[in-house]
Protein backbone atom coordinates (compact mmCIF):
# COMPACT_ATOMS: atom_id res chain seq x y z
CA UNK A 1 0.00 0.00 0.00
CA UNK A 2 1.45 3.43 -0.90
CA UNK A 3 2.66 5.47 2.07
CA UNK A 4 -0.01 8.16 1.79
CA UNK A 5 -2.78 5.56 1.62
CA UNK A 6 -1.45 3.77 4.69
CA UNK A 7 -1.35 7.05 6.61
CA UNK A 8 -4.90 7.90 5.52
CA UNK A 9 -6.14 4.49 6.63
CA UNK A 10 -4.45 4.81 10.01
CA UNK A 11 -5.85 8.28 10.55
CA UNK A 12 -9.35 7.16 9.58
CA UNK A 13 -9.21 4.24 12.00
CA UNK A 14 -7.81 6.39 14.80
CA UNK A 15 -10.49 9.00 14.12
CA UNK A 16 -13.23 6.44 14.40
CA UNK A 17 -11.82 5.26 17.72
CA UNK A 18 -11.45 8.80 19.03
CA UNK A 19 -14.98 9.87 18.20
CA UNK A 20 -16.50 6.58 19.23
CA UNK A 21 -15.15 6.63 22.77
CA UNK A 22 -17.40 8.24 25.35
CA UNK A 23 -15.87 7.51 28.71
CA UNK A 24 -16.06 9.69 31.76
CA UNK A 25 -12.89 11.21 33.14
CA UNK A 26 -11.41 13.45 35.83
CA UNK A 27 -12.93 16.58 34.33
CA UNK A 28 -16.53 15.34 34.56
CA UNK A 29 -19.22 14.23 32.17
CA UNK A 30 -20.02 17.41 30.22
CA UNK A 31 -16.70 18.30 28.64
CA UNK A 32 -13.01 18.93 29.22
CA UNK A 33 -11.43 22.23 28.28
CA UNK A 34 -7.91 23.61 28.38
CA UNK A 35 -5.99 26.78 27.53
CA UNK A 36 -2.39 26.24 26.45
CA UNK A 37 0.05 28.94 25.43
CA UNK A 38 3.52 28.80 23.89
CA UNK A 39 5.13 31.82 25.58
CA UNK A 40 8.06 32.19 23.18
CA UNK A 41 5.77 32.70 20.18
CA UNK A 42 2.64 33.99 21.91
CA UNK A 43 0.62 31.29 20.14
CA UNK A 44 -2.23 29.81 22.19
CA UNK A 45 -5.08 27.30 21.93
CA UNK A 46 -8.25 27.54 24.01
CA UNK A 47 -10.49 24.58 23.31
CA UNK A 48 -12.94 22.01 24.62
CA UNK A 49 -11.08 18.91 23.53
CA UNK A 50 -13.44 16.27 24.94
CA UNK A 51 -17.24 16.29 24.81
CA UNK A 52 -19.93 13.88 25.90
CA UNK A 53 -21.02 11.62 24.36
CA UNK A 54 -18.62 11.80 21.41
CA UNK A 55 -15.30 11.71 23.26
CA UNK A 56 -12.14 13.44 22.05
CA UNK A 57 -12.72 16.13 19.44
CA UNK A 58 -10.49 15.52 16.41
CA UNK A 59 -10.18 19.17 15.41
CA UNK A 60 -9.36 20.25 18.95
CA UNK A 61 -6.70 17.53 19.24
CA UNK A 62 -5.26 18.61 15.89
CA UNK A 63 -5.07 22.22 17.13
CA UNK A 64 -3.29 21.09 20.29
CA UNK A 65 -0.87 18.93 18.29
CA UNK A 66 -0.03 21.98 16.18
CA UNK A 67 0.77 23.98 19.33
CA UNK A 68 2.93 21.07 20.55
CA UNK A 69 4.88 20.96 17.26
CA UNK A 70 8.67 20.83 17.04
CA UNK A 71 9.58 24.51 16.90
CA UNK A 72 12.94 23.82 15.22
CA UNK A 73 11.72 21.72 12.32
CA UNK A 74 8.03 22.58 12.13
CA UNK A 75 7.16 18.87 12.27
CA UNK A 76 3.92 17.92 14.02
CA UNK A 77 2.95 14.63 15.67
CA UNK A 78 -0.22 13.61 17.49
CA UNK A 79 -0.20 14.49 21.17
CA UNK A 80 -1.28 11.76 23.58
CA UNK A 81 -4.87 12.56 24.66
CA UNK A 82 -4.13 11.34 28.18
CA UNK A 83 -1.36 13.95 28.43
CA UNK A 84 -3.92 16.71 27.84
CA UNK A 85 -6.17 15.08 30.46
CA UNK A 86 -3.24 15.09 32.90
CA UNK A 87 -2.52 18.78 32.29
CA UNK A 88 -6.19 19.69 32.72
CA UNK A 89 -6.44 17.79 35.99
CA UNK A 90 -3.17 19.31 37.17
CA UNK A 91 -4.57 22.80 36.60
CA UNK A 92 -7.69 21.81 38.52
CA UNK A 93 -5.65 20.46 41.44
CA UNK A 94 -3.81 23.75 41.93
CA UNK A 95 -7.18 25.47 42.21
CA UNK A 96 -7.42 27.25 38.86
CA UNK A 97 -10.44 27.47 36.52
CA UNK A 98 -10.58 26.10 32.98
CA UNK A 99 -9.84 29.59 31.62
CA UNK A 100 -6.43 29.72 33.36
CA UNK A 101 -3.61 29.26 30.83
CA UNK A 102 -0.82 26.70 31.07
CA UNK A 103 2.47 27.72 29.46
CA UNK A 104 3.97 25.02 27.26
CA UNK A 105 7.72 25.54 26.90
CA UNK A 106 8.47 22.26 25.12
CA UNK A 107 6.13 19.69 23.59
CA UNK A 108 6.81 17.31 20.72
CA UNK A 109 10.40 16.94 19.51
CA UNK A 110 11.50 15.17 16.38
CA UNK A 111 14.24 12.59 16.82
CA UNK A 112 16.72 14.95 15.13
CA UNK A 113 15.85 17.87 17.42
CA UNK A 114 16.02 15.71 20.52
CA UNK A 115 19.42 14.32 19.51
CA UNK A 116 20.73 17.84 18.93
CA UNK A 117 19.52 19.00 22.35
CA UNK A 118 20.93 15.90 24.05
CA UNK A 119 24.43 16.76 22.85
CA UNK A 120 24.47 19.99 24.87
CA UNK A 121 21.92 19.38 27.65
CA UNK A 122 22.53 16.51 30.12
CA UNK A 123 18.84 16.50 31.08
CA UNK A 124 17.65 15.54 27.60
CA UNK A 125 17.14 11.78 27.35
CA UNK A 126 18.08 10.01 24.11
CA UNK A 127 14.72 8.23 23.91
CA UNK A 128 12.56 10.93 25.45
CA UNK A 129 8.79 10.82 25.81
CA UNK A 130 8.84 14.17 23.99
CA UNK A 131 9.67 12.22 20.80
CA UNK A 132 6.39 10.30 21.18
CA UNK A 133 4.17 13.30 21.87
CA UNK A 134 3.74 12.00 25.42
CA UNK A 135 5.52 14.77 27.36
CA UNK A 136 5.23 18.48 28.10
CA UNK A 137 7.46 20.95 29.90
CA UNK A 138 5.17 23.49 31.53
CA UNK A 139 4.76 26.47 33.82
CA UNK A 140 1.47 27.69 35.28
CA UNK A 141 1.44 31.48 35.74
CA UNK A 142 0.78 32.49 39.33
CA UNK A 143 1.59 29.04 40.71
CA UNK A 144 5.02 28.20 42.13
CA UNK A 145 6.77 25.38 40.22
CA UNK A 146 7.12 23.52 43.52
CA UNK A 147 3.33 23.51 43.93
CA UNK A 148 2.84 22.27 40.36
CA UNK A 149 5.32 19.42 40.96
CA UNK A 150 3.64 18.57 44.27
CA UNK A 151 0.23 18.39 42.56
CA UNK A 152 1.70 16.10 39.89
CA UNK A 153 3.09 13.85 42.64
CA UNK A 154 -0.35 13.72 44.29
CA UNK A 155 -1.84 12.36 41.06
CA UNK A 156 0.53 9.37 41.24
CA UNK A 157 0.58 8.62 37.53
CA UNK A 158 3.05 9.34 34.76
CA UNK A 159 6.46 10.92 35.12
CA UNK A 160 7.09 14.31 36.70
CA UNK A 161 10.11 16.31 37.75
CA UNK A 162 10.80 19.87 38.87
CA UNK A 163 13.65 21.70 37.12
CA UNK A 164 14.41 24.47 39.63
CA UNK A 165 17.15 26.08 37.52
CA UNK A 166 14.68 26.79 34.70
CA UNK A 167 11.43 26.93 36.69
CA UNK A 168 9.55 24.39 34.59
CA UNK A 169 7.96 21.04 35.43
CA UNK A 170 8.22 18.02 33.14
CA UNK A 171 5.03 15.95 32.81
CA UNK A 172 4.69 12.73 30.78
CA UNK A 173 2.41 9.73 30.43
CA UNK A 174 5.04 7.07 31.01
CA UNK A 175 5.24 4.93 34.18
CA UNK A 176 4.75 6.70 37.52
CA UNK A 177 8.16 7.98 38.67
CA UNK A 178 10.22 11.09 39.38
CA UNK A 179 13.92 11.96 39.25
CA UNK A 180 16.46 14.59 40.24
CA UNK A 181 17.44 16.78 37.26
CA UNK A 182 21.04 17.71 36.73
CA UNK A 183 21.83 21.33 37.54
CA UNK A 184 25.01 23.46 37.38
CA UNK A 185 25.54 22.58 41.06
CA UNK A 186 24.54 18.95 40.68
CA UNK A 187 26.15 17.58 37.54
CA UNK A 188 27.37 14.26 38.94
CA UNK A 189 24.51 13.22 41.21
CA UNK A 190 21.58 13.96 38.93
CA UNK A 191 19.39 11.04 37.89
CA UNK A 192 18.15 11.11 34.32
CA UNK A 193 14.85 9.24 34.15
CA UNK A 194 12.91 11.15 31.50
CA UNK A 195 13.75 8.56 28.87
CA UNK A 196 11.17 6.20 27.49
CA UNK A 197 11.58 2.44 27.25
CA UNK A 198 12.76 1.65 23.70
CA UNK A 199 10.21 -0.02 21.50
CA UNK A 200 11.01 -3.72 20.96
CA UNK A 201 12.57 -4.63 17.62
CA UNK A 202 10.60 -7.04 15.43
CA UNK A 203 11.84 -10.60 15.75
CA UNK A 204 11.28 -13.86 13.85
CA UNK A 205 7.76 -15.21 13.58
CA UNK A 206 6.90 -17.33 16.63
CA UNK A 207 6.62 -21.09 16.24
CA UNK A 208 3.18 -22.35 17.16
CA UNK A 209 3.27 -24.79 20.06
CA UNK A 210 0.17 -26.62 21.24
CA UNK A 211 0.04 -26.83 25.01
CA UNK A 212 -2.49 -27.78 27.63
CA UNK A 213 -4.58 -24.88 28.91
CA UNK A 214 -2.96 -22.95 31.74
CA UNK A 215 -4.68 -20.84 34.42
CA UNK A 216 -4.69 -17.08 33.64
CA UNK A 217 -1.70 -15.20 35.08
CA UNK A 218 -2.12 -12.99 38.11
CA UNK A 219 -2.07 -9.22 37.50
CA UNK A 220 1.47 -7.90 37.36
CA UNK A 221 2.62 -5.41 39.94
CA UNK A 222 4.88 -2.40 39.50
CA UNK A 223 6.55 -0.92 42.55
CA UNK A 224 7.37 2.78 42.53
CA UNK A 225 9.74 4.67 44.89
CA UNK A 226 8.08 5.60 48.22
CA UNK A 227 4.63 4.87 46.84
CA UNK A 228 2.00 2.16 46.81
CA UNK A 229 1.95 -0.84 44.55
CA UNK A 230 0.24 -0.19 41.23
CA UNK A 231 -1.49 -3.28 39.81
CA UNK A 232 -1.63 -3.79 36.08
CA UNK A 233 -5.05 -3.93 34.47
CA UNK A 234 -6.86 -7.19 35.11
CA UNK A 235 -7.33 -9.36 32.04
CA UNK A 236 -10.85 -9.30 30.71
CA UNK A 237 -12.81 -10.14 27.62
CA UNK A 238 -13.11 -6.48 26.55
CA UNK A 239 -10.78 -3.52 26.01
CA UNK A 240 -10.38 -1.01 28.82
CA UNK A 241 -10.67 2.70 28.17
CA UNK A 242 -6.97 3.15 28.95
CA UNK A 243 -6.05 0.51 26.36
CA UNK A 244 -8.38 2.03 23.80
CA UNK A 245 -6.87 5.45 24.39
CA UNK A 246 -3.34 4.10 23.94
CA UNK A 247 -4.43 2.37 20.73
CA UNK A 248 -5.82 5.62 19.39
CA UNK A 249 -2.55 7.37 20.13
CA UNK A 250 -0.36 4.60 18.73
CA UNK A 251 -2.24 4.45 15.44
CA UNK A 252 -1.99 8.16 14.82
CA UNK A 253 1.61 8.31 16.03
CA UNK A 254 2.60 5.56 13.59
CA UNK A 255 1.21 7.67 10.79
CA UNK A 256 3.22 10.69 11.94
CA UNK A 257 6.41 8.65 12.19
CA UNK A 258 5.82 7.32 8.68
CA UNK A 259 5.53 10.88 7.39
CA UNK A 260 8.65 11.98 9.26
CA UNK A 261 10.65 9.05 7.89
CA UNK A 262 9.53 9.89 4.36
CA UNK A 263 10.64 13.51 4.88
CA UNK A 264 14.09 12.36 6.03
CA UNK A 265 14.46 10.05 3.03
CA UNK A 266 13.51 12.85 0.62
CA UNK A 267 16.00 15.21 2.27
CA UNK A 268 18.74 12.59 2.05
CA UNK A 269 18.18 12.17 -1.67
CA UNK A 270 18.55 15.91 -2.16
N, C-alpha and C positions, 0 to 999 in steps of 0.2 A: 504494500500500500504506500503511495507517495507520502512524503513527510507531512505536507499540508493537510492531506486527508486524514492522516492518523491523528494529528493535533485537533482537527475539527471534531473527529469522533470522540476523542477524550474529553474535550470541552463540553460537547453535547451531553455525554453521559454524566459528567460531574455536575453540569447545570441541572439535570433532572434530579440528581440526588440532593443538591442544595435546596431546590425549591420544593422537593417532596418531603423534606424533613420538617416536622413541626413539634419539636420537643420543647419542654419548658426549660428554663435556665435560671442563673442567679439574678438576672435582671427582671424576672417576672414574666407574666403571660402575655401582656399587651405588645411589647416591643422593646428593643434594646438600641440605645442611641449612644453616639460618641462624637466628641470633637477632638480632632488631632491636628496639630500644627507643626510644620517644619520650620523652626525659627530662623535658620540660615537663609531661607528663600522667602519666608513669609507666606508660603503656600499652606492652605488649610482645607480640611474636609470636615463638614458637620453633617452627619447622616444618621438615619435610623437603618441599621444594617441587618436587623432581624425583626420580623413581624409574624404575628400569629394570624392565621394558621400556616402560612406558607413557608416559614423558616428564614434562612439567610437570603437576603436580597442580592441578586447577582450584580446589578449595577452599582449598588453601594459597595460591595466587596471589590469590584473593579476599581472604583474611585479610591478606596483605601490602598489597594495594591499599587496604584499609580503614585500615591503619596509616599509609600514605602520604597519606591524604586531606588536602584543604585544611582546615586547622584554623580558618580564619576563616568559611568558608561551610558547611562540612560536606560539600561535594561530593566525590565519589570518582570516580576514573578508573583504568582498568587501568594497572598498572605494567609497563614493558617487562621481559619475562623476562630478557633479556640484561643488564639493569642489576643484577638480583639475582645473576646469575652473576658479574658483575664484582665486586660487593661481597664475595661469598663467596670468590672467588679472592684478593682484596685482603687479607682477614682471614688467609687461609692464608699469603700471602707475608710477612706480618709475624710469622709464627711462632705464631699462636694457634689453638686447637682450635675445632671447630664450636660448642662450647658458649659460646664467648666472645661477649659481646654487642657489637653495633655501635650507637652512638647516632645516630638519625636526627633532625636538627634541622629539616630542611625537605625535603619530598617533592613531591607534586603540588601545583600552584597553579592555580586557575581563572584565566581571562584577567582577570577583574575584580580578583582579589587581586593578581596580578602587576603590573597597571597601577597599583594603589594603592601597592604597594611601590616601584615604579620612580620614582614622583614624589618620594620622599624618600631613596632609596638609589641612589647612582650605580652600584653594582655589580649592580643588577637589570636584566637585558636585557629589552627590550620583547617580543621573541619568544623567550622562554627555553625551554630543554629541560624545565624544570619543568612548563610548561603541557602538555607531551605525555606526562608520566609517564615521562620518560627521564632524569631527573636526581635526585640526592640530595646533600644537604649533610650530612656525617657527622663524627663523632669516634669514635675507638676507645679506650675507657678503658685506661690503662696504656701507651699507645703515643703518642709525641710526634707532633704533626701533621706535622712535617717528615718523619718516617719514613713516615707514611701517604702523603704526597704523593710521596715518592721511590719507594715501591712501585708507586703508580699510574703513574708515569713509566716504570718498568721494564716494565710490561705493554704499553706502546706501543699502546694502543687507547682510543678515546673521549677526552673532554675531562676535564682535571683542573686544579685550581688550589688553592693553599694561601692561605687568608685569615688571615694572622698576627694581625690585630687582633681577630678573633673566635675563632681557634683551631679553625676547621672546615676541611674539605677538600671542595670541590665535585667530584663525579664524574658524568659523563653518558655516554650512548652515541652521541654525535655523532661527527664526524670526529676523528681523533687530533690534539690540539693542547693548548697551555696558554697562560696569559696572566698578566699582572701585575695583581692587583686594586687598585682605588683605596683608599687609606687616608687617615686625617686628615693624614698627612705627605706624601702622594703623590696629591694630587687632580688634578694636571694631567697627570702622566706615565702614569697607569694605563691599561692596555689592556683594554677590555671585549670579551671574546670568548666569553661564555657563551651568546650568542644563537644561536638555531637559524636555518637557512636557511628563509625563508618558503616555504610551499607554493605551487606555481604555480597561477595562476588559470585556470579552464577557458576555453578559447578556441573559435573556430569549428571545426566538423567538418573534418578534413583532406580534401583533394581527392585521390582515388585517381589515381596516376600509374603507368603500366606502364613499367618500365625493365628493361634487361638485368640479369642477375644480377651482383652485385658480390662480390668476395672479402670474407669476414668481417673486421670491424675488429680491429685489435690491441687487447689489453687496455689500458685507460686507466691512467695513472699519476698518483698524488697525492703531491706532495712536502710533507713536513712540516719545520718548523724543526729544524735540528741533528739530523735523524734519517734513517733510510734511506728508500728509495722504497717506497711501499706500492702494489702492483699490484691493480687491481680484479679481481673474480672473472672467471675465464675463461668465455666463453660455452659452454654445453653444452646437450644435449638435455633435461636434467632440471632440477630446482630444488634449489639448494644448501640446506643446513640453515640458513645465515644468512638466506637469502631467505625460507625458510618461516617462520622465527621472526619476521622483520619483518612478514610477511603476517599472522601470528596477531595481533601487536600492533596493526597498523593496523586490522584488522577490528573488534577490540574497542574500540579508541580511537574509531573512527567512531561506534560506538553510544553511547559516553559523551558525545561532543560533541553528538550529536543530542539526548540527554536534557538536557544543559546548556542548549542553545539553546532547547528547549521551556520550561525553567524560566524563562529570561530573558523569553521572550515572555509567559508567564503573569503574571510579576511586572509587566511593562510595562502589561498590560491593567488590572491592579489599580491 
